[in-house]
């Protein structure tokens, strides 16, 4: 998983809407961790963001499926008539 590199030069802004109670809770939790609010929120949010992105971008295959993909790459099947026709239509549009 690609992790965001720590960058102490935070120049971009993110605006959040929170109820007074939510903000108070975040501020209190940040203080208990001896962090500023931005650092507290970023430490909580960035791992979740990385997890969400990785879950949509990374495909994990079983050993069986990995072997099947390698087999197809090394020994691709002959193109079907439908594939050949589609390729010809595509070339004709160019």
Biotite code that builds the C-alpha atoms (Angstrom):
import biotite.structure as struc

atoms = struc.array([
    struc.Atom([0.000, 0.000, 0.000], chain_id="A", res_id=1, res_name="UNK", atom_name="CA", element="C"),
    struc.Atom([1.288, 3.436, -0.887], chain_id="A", res_id=2, res_name="UNK", atom_name="CA", element="C"),
    struc.Atom([1.545, 5.632, 2.155], chain_id="A", res_id=3, res_name="UNK", atom_name="CA", element="C"),
    struc.Atom([1.448, 9.388, 2.129], chain_id="A", res_id=4, res_name="UNK", atom_name="CA", element="C"),
    struc.Atom([4.842, 10.777, 2.969], chain_id="A", res_id=5, res_name="UNK", atom_name="CA", element="C"),
    struc.Atom([4.936, 12.996, 6.027], chain_id="A", res_id=6, res_name="UNK", atom_name="CA", element="C"),
    struc.Atom([4.992, 16.604, 4.917], chain_id="A", res_id=7, res_name="UNK", atom_name="CA", element="C"),
    struc.Atom([5.485, 19.253, 7.537], chain_id="A", res_id=8, res_name="UNK", atom_name="CA", element="C"),
    struc.Atom([4.767, 22.031, 5.042], chain_id="A", res_id=9, res_name="UNK", atom_name="CA", element="C"),
    struc.Atom([0.999, 21.741, 5.096], chain_id="A", res_id=10, res_name="UNK", atom_name="CA", element="C"),
    struc.Atom([-0.162, 24.491, 2.796], chain_id="A", res_id=11, res_name="UNK", atom_name="CA", element="C"),
    struc.Atom([-3.486, 23.176, 1.447], chain_id="A", res_id=12, res_name="UNK", atom_name="CA", element="C"),
    struc.Atom([-6.635, 23.711, 3.465], chain_id="A", res_id=13, res_name="UNK", atom_name="CA", element="C"),
    struc.Atom([-9.510, 21.333, 4.178], chain_id="A", res_id=14, res_name="UNK", atom_name="CA", element="C"),
    struc.Atom([-12.661, 22.762, 5.660], chain_id="A", res_id=15, res_name="UNK", atom_name="CA", element="C"),
    struc.Atom([-14.891, 20.662, 7.907], chain_id="A", res_id=16, res_name="UNK", atom_name="CA", element="C"),
    struc.Atom([-18.321, 21.301, 9.293], chain_id="A", res_id=17, res_name="UNK", atom_name="CA", element="C"),
    struc.Atom([-18.836, 19.950, 12.796], chain_id="A", res_id=18, res_name="UNK", atom_name="CA", element="C"),
    struc.Atom([-21.323, 20.462, 15.549], chain_id="A", res_id=19, res_name="UNK", atom_name="CA", element="C"),
    struc.Atom([-20.011, 22.244, 18.631], chain_id="A", res_id=20, res_name="UNK", atom_name="CA", element="C"),
    struc.Atom([-20.074, 18.926, 20.495], chain_id="A", res_id=21, res_name="UNK", atom_name="CA", element="C"),
    struc.Atom([-18.115, 17.147, 17.758], chain_id="A", res_id=22, res_name="UNK", atom_name="CA", element="C"),
    struc.Atom([-15.516, 19.896, 17.648], chain_id="A", res_id=23, res_name="UNK", atom_name="CA", element="C"),
    struc.Atom([-15.205, 19.907, 21.425], chain_id="A", res_id=24, res_name="UNK", atom_name="CA", element="C"),
    struc.Atom([-14.663, 16.152, 21.431], chain_id="A", res_id=25, res_name="UNK", atom_name="CA", element="C"),
    struc.Atom([-11.991, 16.380, 18.732], chain_id="A", res_id=26, res_name="UNK", atom_name="CA", element="C"),
    struc.Atom([-10.223, 19.221, 20.504], chain_id="A", res_id=27, res_name="UNK", atom_name="CA", element="C"),
    struc.Atom([-10.333, 17.328, 23.804], chain_id="A", res_id=28, res_name="UNK", atom_name="CA", element="C"),
    struc.Atom([-9.012, 14.125, 22.237], chain_id="A", res_id=29, res_name="UNK", atom_name="CA", element="C"),
    struc.Atom([-6.232, 16.034, 20.472], chain_id="A", res_id=30, res_name="UNK", atom_name="CA", element="C"),
    struc.Atom([-5.252, 17.691, 23.756], chain_id="A", res_id=31, res_name="UNK", atom_name="CA", element="C"),
    struc.Atom([-5.178, 14.332, 25.524], chain_id="A", res_id=32, res_name="UNK", atom_name="CA", element="C"),
    struc.Atom([-2.801, 13.075, 22.843], chain_id="A", res_id=33, res_name="UNK", atom_name="CA", element="C"),
    struc.Atom([-0.814, 16.319, 23.130], chain_id="A", res_id=34, res_name="UNK", atom_name="CA", element="C"),
    struc.Atom([-1.398, 17.087, 19.469], chain_id="A", res_id=35, res_name="UNK", atom_name="CA", element="C"),
    struc.Atom([-2.829, 20.060, 17.660], chain_id="A", res_id=36, res_name="UNK", atom_name="CA", element="C"),
    struc.Atom([-6.246, 19.486, 16.113], chain_id="A", res_id=37, res_name="UNK", atom_name="CA", element="C"),
    struc.Atom([-4.917, 19.291, 12.546], chain_id="A", res_id=38, res_name="UNK", atom_name="CA", element="C"),
    struc.Atom([-2.347, 16.618, 13.406], chain_id="A", res_id=39, res_name="UNK", atom_name="CA", element="C"),
    struc.Atom([-4.908, 14.635, 15.396], chain_id="A", res_id=40, res_name="UNK", atom_name="CA", element="C"),
    struc.Atom([-7.456, 14.644, 12.562], chain_id="A", res_id=41, res_name="UNK", atom_name="CA", element="C"),
    struc.Atom([-4.839, 13.896, 9.896], chain_id="A", res_id=42, res_name="UNK", atom_name="CA", element="C"),
    struc.Atom([-3.417, 10.967, 11.880], chain_id="A", res_id=43, res_name="UNK", atom_name="CA", element="C"),
    struc.Atom([-6.888, 9.488, 12.122], chain_id="A", res_id=44, res_name="UNK", atom_name="CA", element="C"),
    struc.Atom([-8.050, 10.230, 8.585], chain_id="A", res_id=45, res_name="UNK", atom_name="CA", element="C"),
    struc.Atom([-4.997, 9.425, 6.442], chain_id="A", res_id=46, res_name="UNK", atom_name="CA", element="C"),
    struc.Atom([-4.719, 5.699, 7.299], chain_id="A", res_id=47, res_name="UNK", atom_name="CA", element="C"),
    struc.Atom([-8.423, 5.287, 6.541], chain_id="A", res_id=48, res_name="UNK", atom_name="CA", element="C"),
    struc.Atom([-8.040, 7.135, 3.234], chain_id="A", res_id=49, res_name="UNK", atom_name="CA", element="C"),
    struc.Atom([-5.064, 4.955, 2.278], chain_id="A", res_id=50, res_name="UNK", atom_name="CA", element="C"),
    struc.Atom([-7.055, 1.832, 3.144], chain_id="A", res_id=51, res_name="UNK", atom_name="CA", element="C"),
    struc.Atom([-10.026, 2.905, 1.026], chain_id="A", res_id=52, res_name="UNK", atom_name="CA", element="C"),
    struc.Atom([-7.811, 3.729, -1.956], chain_id="A", res_id=53, res_name="UNK", atom_name="CA", element="C"),
    struc.Atom([-5.862, 0.467, -1.655], chain_id="A", res_id=54, res_name="UNK", atom_name="CA", element="C"),
    struc.Atom([-9.060, -1.562, -1.446], chain_id="A", res_id=55, res_name="UNK", atom_name="CA", element="C"),
    struc.Atom([-10.203, -0.174, -4.784], chain_id="A", res_id=56, res_name="UNK", atom_name="CA", element="C"),
    struc.Atom([-6.857, -0.137, -6.602], chain_id="A", res_id=57, res_name="UNK", atom_name="CA", element="C"),
    struc.Atom([-5.173, -3.334, -5.495], chain_id="A", res_id=58, res_name="UNK", atom_name="CA", element="C"),
    struc.Atom([-6.419, -6.696, -6.701], chain_id="A", res_id=59, res_name="UNK", atom_name="CA", element="C"),
    struc.Atom([-5.342, -9.682, -4.654], chain_id="A", res_id=60, res_name="UNK", atom_name="CA", element="C"),
    struc.Atom([-5.528, -13.026, -6.379], chain_id="A", res_id=61, res_name="UNK", atom_name="CA", element="C"),
    struc.Atom([-5.464, -16.473, -4.890], chain_id="A", res_id=62, res_name="UNK", atom_name="CA", element="C"),
    struc.Atom([-2.506, -18.668, -5.776], chain_id="A", res_id=63, res_name="UNK", atom_name="CA", element="C"),
    struc.Atom([-4.700, -20.576, -8.241], chain_id="A", res_id=64, res_name="UNK", atom_name="CA", element="C"),
    struc.Atom([-5.882, -17.390, -9.940], chain_id="A", res_id=65, res_name="UNK", atom_name="CA", element="C"),
    struc.Atom([-2.358, -15.957, -10.047], chain_id="A", res_id=66, res_name="UNK", atom_name="CA", element="C"),
    struc.Atom([-1.128, -19.087, -11.802], chain_id="A", res_id=67, res_name="UNK", atom_name="CA", element="C"),
    struc.Atom([-4.030, -18.891, -14.264], chain_id="A", res_id=68, res_name="UNK", atom_name="CA", element="C"),
    struc.Atom([-3.198, -15.257, -15.124], chain_id="A", res_id=69, res_name="UNK", atom_name="CA", element="C"),
    struc.Atom([0.476, -16.133, -15.654], chain_id="A", res_id=70, res_name="UNK", atom_name="CA", element="C"),
    struc.Atom([-0.515, -19.086, -17.835], chain_id="A", res_id=71, res_name="UNK", atom_name="CA", element="C"),
    struc.Atom([-2.753, -16.854, -19.980], chain_id="A", res_id=72, res_name="UNK", atom_name="CA", element="C"),
    struc.Atom([0.005, -14.251, -20.320], chain_id="A", res_id=73, res_name="UNK", atom_name="CA", element="C"),
    struc.Atom([2.555, -16.856, -21.378], chain_id="A", res_id=74, res_name="UNK", atom_name="CA", element="C"),
    struc.Atom([0.125, -18.793, -23.590], chain_id="A", res_id=75, res_name="UNK", atom_name="CA", element="C"),
    struc.Atom([-2.700, -16.508, -24.697], chain_id="A", res_id=76, res_name="UNK", atom_name="CA", element="C"),
    struc.Atom([-5.685, -18.146, -26.389], chain_id="A", res_id=77, res_name="UNK", atom_name="CA", element="C"),
    struc.Atom([-6.325, -17.583, -30.085], chain_id="A", res_id=78, res_name="UNK", atom_name="CA", element="C"),
    struc.Atom([-8.537, -14.543, -30.734], chain_id="A", res_id=79, res_name="UNK", atom_name="CA", element="C"),
    struc.Atom([-12.201, -15.327, -31.286], chain_id="A", res_id=80, res_name="UNK", atom_name="CA", element="C"),
    struc.Atom([-14.102, -14.211, -34.366], chain_id="A", res_id=81, res_name="UNK", atom_name="CA", element="C"),
    struc.Atom([-15.924, -11.609, -32.251], chain_id="A", res_id=82, res_name="UNK", atom_name="CA", element="C"),
    struc.Atom([-12.616, -10.166, -31.061], chain_id="A", res_id=83, res_name="UNK", atom_name="CA", element="C"),
    struc.Atom([-11.223, -10.046, -34.580], chain_id="A", res_id=84, res_name="UNK", atom_name="CA", element="C"),
    struc.Atom([-14.383, -8.310, -35.834], chain_id="A", res_id=85, res_name="UNK", atom_name="CA", element="C"),
    struc.Atom([-14.247, -5.790, -32.985], chain_id="A", res_id=86, res_name="UNK", atom_name="CA", element="C"),
    struc.Atom([-10.596, -5.032, -33.731], chain_id="A", res_id=87, res_name="UNK", atom_name="CA", element="C"),
    struc.Atom([-11.394, -4.479, -37.407], chain_id="A", res_id=88, res_name="UNK", atom_name="CA", element="C"),
    struc.Atom([-14.256, -2.104, -36.504], chain_id="A", res_id=89, res_name="UNK", atom_name="CA", element="C"),
    struc.Atom([-11.944, -0.196, -34.195], chain_id="A", res_id=90, res_name="UNK", atom_name="CA", element="C"),
    struc.Atom([-9.258, 0.133, -36.849], chain_id="A", res_id=91, res_name="UNK", atom_name="CA", element="C"),
    struc.Atom([-11.840, 1.289, -39.382], chain_id="A", res_id=92, res_name="UNK", atom_name="CA", element="C"),
    struc.Atom([-12.839, 4.191, -37.076], chain_id="A", res_id=93, res_name="UNK", atom_name="CA", element="C"),
    struc.Atom([-9.294, 5.539, -36.897], chain_id="A", res_id=94, res_name="UNK", atom_name="CA", element="C"),
])
